[in-house]
Amino acid sequence: MDHSMDGMDMSSDSSSSSSMSMPMVFTNSHTTPLFSNTWTPSSTGAYAGTCIFLILLAIIDRSLFALKAVMERRWRAAHLNRRYIAIAGRTSESERIEADPNAKLSTLISAYGVEENVKVVHNVADGPIPWRFSVDFPRAGLVLCIIGISYLLMLAVMTQNIGYFCSVLAGAFLGELAIGRYIAGNDHPH
């Protein structure tokens, strides 16, 4: 059984290894670029500022998770509190409403001033809420921001800089400490 890499040259020459600048162990260099070569701290103060930025970015990431969880609860509550009015006389709807134990008798005055007997029904279904532009567009925007910031934090950790790594962890800890209680019950808390 041949364990070679199908003709791939596995030799390590200096030209190919010098093109890879990502360290394989954690470093503590204060001049590690973040996101691009233009963002390379040139002093200890700039490095500290970069670490503070990463802490704030991780706190914002956790805040967006909390905001999404709060908004999901509000969107679901608004959906469940939506009232559906069924006008008496429509047999298919009235038969369905008659069988609904959550329906309450009520009176509706129509646009023409005629009083009609109606029942107000609350939606108590536990399935997914229907697609609505006013809900799904903001949800998609929030997820876009969350994923974008999460990937930026991942790139910061992938630099293998111990300061950047600890800054991301500290920001996640502080964000969770401050607003983690709002994320409780969310399907994707990470």
C-alpha positions in Angstrom: 0.0 0.0 0.0 1.6 3.3 -1.1 1.2 6.1 1.5 2.7 8.8 -0.7 0.6 11.8 -1.6 0.1 10.9 -5.2 3.1 12.5 -6.6 3.0 15.6 -4.4 6.4 16.8 -3.3 6.5 16.6 0.5 10.0 18.2 0.8 10.3 21.4 2.8 12.2 24.0 1.0 12.8 27.5 2.4 11.0 29.3 -0.4 7.6 27.6 0.3 7.9 27.8 4.1 8.8 31.5 4.1 5.6 32.3 2.2 3.5 31.0 5.1 3.6 33.7 7.8 1.0 32.2 10.1 2.7 30.9 13.2 1.8 27.4 14.5 2.1 28.4 18.1 0.8 31.3 20.1 3.0 34.4 20.0 3.2 37.5 22.1 4.5 39.9 19.4 3.1 43.4 19.7 3.4 43.8 15.9 1.0 41.1 14.7 -1.2 42.4 11.9 -5.0 42.3 12.4 -7.2 41.7 9.4 -4.7 43.3 7.0 -1.1 44.5 6.9 -2.2 48.1 7.2 -3.5 47.3 10.7 -0.2 46.4 12.3 0.3 47.9 15.7 3.6 49.8 15.8 3.8 50.4 19.5 2.7 48.9 22.8 -0.1 51.5 23.0 -1.4 50.6 19.5 -1.3 47.0 20.5 -3.3 47.7 23.7 -5.8 49.7 21.6 -6.1 46.8 19.2 -6.8 44.4 22.1 -9.4 46.8 23.5 -11.0 47.0 20.1 -11.2 43.2 20.0 -12.8 43.2 23.5 -15.4 45.7 22.4 -16.0 43.7 19.2 -16.7 40.5 21.2 -19.0 42.4 23.5 -20.9 43.7 20.4 -21.1 40.1 19.1 -22.7 38.9 22.3 -25.0 42.0 22.3 -26.2 41.1 18.9 -27.0 37.6 20.0 -29.0 39.0 22.9 -30.8 41.4 20.6 -31.7 38.6 18.2 -33.0 36.5 21.1 -35.1 39.4 22.4 -36.5 40.2 19.0 -37.3 36.6 18.3 -39.4 36.5 21.5 -41.2 39.7 20.5 -41.8 38.5 16.9 -43.3 35.3 18.2 -45.4 37.1 20.8 -46.7 39.5 18.2 -47.6 36.6 15.9 -49.4 34.7 18.7 -51.3 37.8 19.7 -52.5 38.6 16.2 -56.2 38.5 16.1 -58.1 37.0 13.3 -61.7 38.2 12.8 -64.2 35.8 11.3 -67.5 37.3 10.1 -70.6 35.3 11.0 -72.3 33.8 7.9 -69.2 32.3 6.3 -69.9 28.7 6.9 -66.4 27.4 6.4 -64.8 29.9 8.8 -67.6 29.9 11.3 -67.6 26.1 11.6 -63.9 26.2 12.3 -64.3 29.1 14.8 -67.2 27.3 16.5 -64.9 24.4 17.2 -62.2 26.6 18.6 -62.3 26.9 22.4 -60.0 30.0 22.4 -62.6 32.1 20.4 -64.4 34.8 22.3 -67.7 36.3 21.1 -67.5 39.9 20.2 -69.2 42.6 18.1 -67.7 44.5 15.2 -69.1 47.6 13.7 -68.1 47.5 10.0 -67.1 50.4 7.8 -70.8 50.8 6.7 -72.0 51.1 10.2 -73.6 47.7 10.3 -73.2 45.7 13.4 -72.0 42.2 12.7 -71.5 39.3 15.0 -67.9 38.1 14.9 -65.5 36.0 16.9 -62.0 37.1 17.7 -59.5 34.2 17.5 -56.0 34.2 18.8 -53.4 32.1 17.0 -52.1 29.5 19.5 -50.2 27.4 17.0 -46.7 26.3 18.0 -45.3 25.9 14.5 -43.0 28.4 12.7 -44.5 31.8 12.2 -45.4 32.7 8.6 -42.9 34.7 6.5 -43.3 38.4 6.9 -41.0 41.1 5.4 -41.2 43.1 8.6 -39.8 40.2 10.6 -37.6 38.2 8.3 -35.7 41.1 6.7 -34.5 42.5 10.1 -33.8 38.9 11.2 -31.6 38.3 8.2 -29.8 41.6 8.8 -29.1 40.7 12.4 -27.7 37.3 11.4 -25.6 39.0 8.7 -24.0 41.3 11.3 -23.6 38.4 13.8 -21.8 36.2 11.3 -19.6 39.0 10.0 -18.5 40.0 13.5 -18.0 36.3 14.5 -15.8 35.7 11.5 -13.7 38.8 12.3 -13.2 37.5 15.8 -12.3 34.1 14.4 -9.7 35.8 12.1 -8.2 37.6 15.1 -7.9 34.3 17.0 -6.3 32.7 13.9 -3.4 35.1 14.1 -2.2 33.0 17.0 -1.5 36.1 19.0 -2.0 35.4 22.7 -3.1 39.0 23.4 -5.7 38.9 20.6 -6.9 35.5 21.7 -7.3 36.6 25.4 -9.0 39.9 24.3 -11.6 37.9 22.3 -12.2 35.6 25.3 -12.4 38.6 27.7 -14.9 40.3 25.5 -17.0 37.2 25.2 -16.9 36.8 29.0 -17.8 40.4 29.7 -20.6 40.4 27.1 -22.1 37.3 28.5 -21.7 38.6 32.0 -23.5 41.8 31.2 -26.3 40.6 28.9 -26.2 36.8 28.8 -29.5 36.5 30.6 -31.3 37.9 27.5 -29.8 35.1 25.3 -31.3 32.4 27.5 -33.7 30.2 25.5 -32.2 31.1 22.2 -31.6 28.1 19.9 -28.0 29.3 18.9 -26.4 31.0 21.9 -22.8 30.7 20.6 
